[in-house]
Every structure is written in C-alpha cells, then in structure tokens.
C-alpha cells in the first residue's frame, strides 16, 4: 500500500549550502519514499550550484525545483508558504515535508491552511499498517506523544525535528543526476504577510540545551574555580554549558542547565563531559549526542565506555591550559 501522490521535500539552503539539516532531510525523504512506495522530489528557494547538486544526487534525489525569486520569499514566510502550496498542487504532491526549524515551523501551518490539509509536526517515525500510514511524533525526549493514521490520499504537511535526522547515505540509495527546473505560479500570489528584516542567531549561553549544537558540561569533579574557568571557556568558544545533578544541587547554576534524564535530554553534535563520572541517568540523557568526549581523573569512571573519546586528566591543570590556548588563538589576553 502506497500513497496517492508524490512526496515533496522543502530543503533550505542557508548561504547556498546543503547543511546538516538539509542532508538529513534528503536521507529521510529517500527512505520515506521507499516505505510509502512513492516518487519524491525537492523544492528549494535558491538553486544549488553544481557541487551542491552532486550532493543532492548522492541521496538519489530525482528532481530539484527552484521557486523563482525564492530567496526574497525566505524573508516572507507566509508568502513562501503560499507558493509552496501552489507548487505542491502543480506537482500533484500528497505529502510536503519540511524541517522543524524556525522557518519550517512557520511555513508548515501556512501551507496546511492554503491546502486545507492535515498537519503533523515533529514527525519521527512512519510505517505502513493495515489501516493506513501510521505517523508518530515525540516530545520530552524519547517519549512517544501521539500516533495518527493517515489514509495517504488527503494532503499532509509534516515537519521533522533536526535532532531526529541522520545524514547517512544508505546502501539502498541509488545515486542520481537530479533534473533541475525553475517554477513560478501561473497567477500571482497575493497575501498579507509580515516580512523578516533581520535574523538574530541564538545565544549559546541562553539557548535551551535541547537545541544546543555544542555543550560542555561540568560534573562533581569540578571545583568552584574550575567551574568558573569552564564557564569562561564556553563564552570564549561560543558554546553552551551544562551541569550534572550534583553540580545543580550545589546551587552553582539553574535547573535549565542540568543535563540528564531528570533534567534536559540533549542531542548536540558535540558533548564534552568534564569531571563527570557517568551515572545511568546522565548517560541516558546524552546517549543520542553525535559525538561524546569525556575528561576524568579516574581511569575507571563509568562514563568512559559510553563515549567516543576519553581522556584521563586533572581539570585543575587542563582548564587553565585550554583557556590560555583559546585566548591566544582569538587574540585575547593569555
């Protein structure tokens, strides 16, 4: 049992580059097309260059459709959503897939409204069943929050959280040379819409840890002095900092910085554990991180079997040297 139409994937190309989220969406879409036995294609707002097109082809992307004047539309999400709705109709798509990021989470409801379609945000798993296509989404870490059944006929808009995406190019993917085309709606799209005049990047020092890209965390192996040095290091490197339960219990920082199953379950691309022994609750909260590095003075600390790289070292010696090197590298005082 397949679906009655095509899967259309909107891939954002920040700076014209196919980033990690974009590659993850392509991998997700290619696998989804296999599960649903459906054709698929990609919509972009900026036409990729030849090198980027080759990256699309590595995932077996069959078609890339560029929306004319799409770069301007990126600053008017409501108008972009209206254009995507028209494009989905033009390509006889049944499912529109977007990333659940700042842009996708705003555009998806607009498309759903324009097409009077169902919407499923933060989609994680899709599987066929006797009664239709079962779609599951999750919140609060790995807890399944909701499962819905889709008939595969009525139009569906879905967003996928970047943390659930994998960039893997599977052996079942057949590389391709995507067909490129430009598209404009047959009649002008008119909609009252707010325009984005500027974008402020998230501050790693205040961003929710569940959204952080890089996290340096302090455990009970940190002293008050090394904890302050770690916070300074995080500011210099422009990364987020977290703590374990024992450090939170000392009152050194707020609950929002606590990492673990009783705090924040995190999925950064890099997690650095400093002076963290590695309790079951903490490891459970970081296990889906893309890469984990640990430093601990105890060679038998339980954190080590759960990391990609582990180093035995004394933080009172390591952190001052790291600070010195980082300050020298960025031109600050040593």
N, C-alpha and C positions, 0 to 999 in steps of 0.2 A: 504494500500500500504506500503510494507516494503522496505528493501534494499536487493540487491543480494549478500549477503555475511555476514561476521562476523565483529563485532566491536572489534578491538584490542587496548588495552589501555596500554601505557608505564608508569609505576609508578616508579619514582626514590625513592630509599630508602637511604637517607643520613644517614651514620653511621649505616645502617641496620635497621633503624626505619621507620615506616609508619608515616610521619609527617602530618601537617595540609593540605598541598597541595595534598599529596597522598590520604588522606581520602576524600578530596573534589572531586578529580578525580573519585574515586570509586563511590561516590554518583551520580556524574554527569553521569557516564557511565551507571549505573544501570537504571537511569531514561531515558537516551537516548535509551537504548535497548528496553524499553517499548514503547517509542514514535515511534521508527522505526521498531518494531516487529522483532528484530534481536538478534541472540545469541551474547554473548560477552565473552571476556577473557582478562587476564592481562599478560603483558610481564614485566619482571624485569631483572636487571643486577646482582642482588645479591639475593640469595634465602633467604626469610624471615624465622625466627625461628618459633617455634610452637605458641608462644604468638602472633606474628605478623600475622601468618596465620589465627588465630582466629579473628583478627581484620578485615582481608580481608573478612572472611566468614560472618561477621555481615552485610556487604553490599550485600550479595548474590553472591559474586564472584564465578563463576563456575570453572574456571581453572587458574592456575598460571604457566607460562612457564618461566624458568630461562635460560638466554643465557649463555652458558659456557664461562668462562673467561670474563664475563661481567664487573667485577669490573675493569679489566685492560682497557676495551673498554671505560669506563666512562672518561678516560683521553685522548681518541682519538675520539672525537665526529663524525668525518666524517666516521670512521670505524664502530662506533656504528650504525650510520645511515644506512650504507650498510648492516649490519647484521639484523637490524630491517626490512629493505626492503625484505630480503630473508625470514625472519620469517613470515612476513605478507603474502607473496606468499604461504609459506608452510601451513599456517593455513587458506588459502582461505579467507582472510580478505578483506573487501571493504573499511573500514574506520580505519585509525590509529589515535588515539587520544593521544596528548602529552600536558604537561603543558607548558604555555608560560613563562618559566623562562630562565635562562642563558643557560641551557643545551637543553631544548626543542626547543627554538627558533633557535638554531644552527643545531640540528639534523633534524628537520622537512624538511627544504629545501633539505637536502641530500637524505632523503627517497623519497621525491617527484621527485627528479632528477633520482634516481635509477629506479623508477617505472613509470617514465613519467606520473606522477599523477597530479591532481589538488591540490591546497593548499589553505587553509583558515586559516589565523592567527587571534588570539584573538577572537575566536568564543564565542558568548554569548548565542544566542537563536537558537533553532532548532524546526521546526514544519512541519507537513505534509500539503501538499496542492494538488490541483487537477493537477498541472503541475509538481510536484516533491517534493523534500525536500527543504524547504526554510531555508537558513543559514544566520544569521545576525551577524555582528561584530560591535563593537563600539569603538570610541576613544573620547578624550576630554570629559571625564566624562560620562554622560549618553546619549550623542548624538549618534544616530544610523548613522554610516558612510556608511554602504554598506549592501545590501542583495543580495545573489545569490541563484540560483536554481540549485540543484544537482539532477541528474537522479537516484542516488542510485546504479548505475551499474559500472561506471568507478571509479577507485580507488581515494580516497580522503584522504589527510593528513590535520589534523586540530590541532591547538593549542588553549588552553583555558587559559585565564589570571587567575592567582591565586585569584585575588580580586573578580572574578565572581563565585568562587566555594564555596559551602556550604557543611559542613561535616555531615549534618543531615542524620540520618538513618530513612527513611520513613517507615510508617506502611505497605506499599505495598511491601517492600523488604522482601524476604524470606531468612533467614539465611542459610548458606551452609557450607559444608566441602569441600573447594576447592581441585580439583585434581592437584597434583604437578608433574611437569616434567622438564627435562633438555633438551636443544636443542643446536645443533651445525650445521652449514651449511654443506650440503653434500660435497661441494667442498670448498677449502679455499677461503676467501675473500681477495682480494688484492687491495689496494687503497692507493694512495699517500696522506698522511694526516699529519697535524700538531698534535703535542702531547702537552697536558696541563702538565706543570711541577710544577705548584703550583696555589693555589687559594687564592685571597686576598678578605676577606669579605668586604662588603660595609661599609663605614664610616657613621654612623647615622647623623653626623654633616653636611655632604655634600650630602648625597643621596637625590635624588628627592623625595619630600614629597609624591608624588603619589605612591611611592614604600616603604615608611617607615612603619615599623611594630608598633612602638610606637611613639606618638607625644605628647609633652607638649606644649601648646600654650598660649601666653600672649595676654591679651586684654587691653583695655584702663584703666582698674582697676589697672594695674601695674604702678609703679613709675620707674624712671630710676634705682633706687637702687634695687628694686625687680626684674626688668627685667634682670639686670646683675646676680642676685642671681639665677634666673631661668635658664639662660644660663649655669651657673656653675653647677647647679643641673643636667641638661641634659648631660653635659660632664661626670660627675661622674657616672651617671646611664647608659651612653652609649645609649641614646635615641635621637630622633630628636626633634628640637624645631620649632614652627611655631608662626605666629602672625596674628592678625586681621587687617582689613583695617586701622583703626585709628592709630595703632602702626606703620604700614608701612608708613603712611602719616607723622609721626613724624621723619622719617628718621633713625630709630634705626636699621633697617636691610633691606636687599634687597627684591625685589619683589618675588624672588623664594621661600621665606619663608612665603608668605602670603597665608592663608587658607581661602577658601570661594568660592562662585560661580564666583567671579571676579578674583580669584587667582587660587589656586590649590584645586580641588575636591579630597578629600582623603578618603581612606578606611582602616585605620590601625586596628589592633586587639585591641588597646587601645588608646583612645584620651582623654587627660586631659586638660580641659579648665580652665585657671586661670585668674580671673578678666575679664571674657568675658560675656557681657550682653546677647548675643544671638540674633543678628539680623537675619532676614529671610535669607539674603544672606549667612551668616556664617553657620547657621544651615543647609541650603541646601547643603553646601559643605562638611559637616561632617556626614550627616544622615546615611550613609551606613557603618560607623565605627562599628566594632563588639561590642565594649563597650565604653561608654562615661561617664566620671566623670567630674564634674564641682565644682569649688570653687568660691564663690562670696560673697561679703559683704552684698549684697541686697537680702533678702529672697524672694522678688517678681521679681527677674530677669527673663526675658523670656527664658533664657537658661534652667532653671530647669525642665520644663515639657518635655524637649527633651532629657533628659539624663537618664542613668541607675542608677547613684548615684549622689546626690548633697549635698554639704556641705556649710553652711553659715559660713564664716570666713574671717579674716583680713590677707591679704597676707604679710603685714609687720611683722606679728607675726608668720605666718605659715612657710614661706620660710626659715627664719633663723633656725627654729627648725628642718625642714626637712633636711637642709644642715648639721646641726650638727649630726643628727642621721645617715645620709648616710655616712658622713666622718668617724664616729665611726665604722660603720659596715664594711667599706672597709679598716680600719686601718689607715686612714688619720688623719690630724690634726682636732681637734674639735673647 
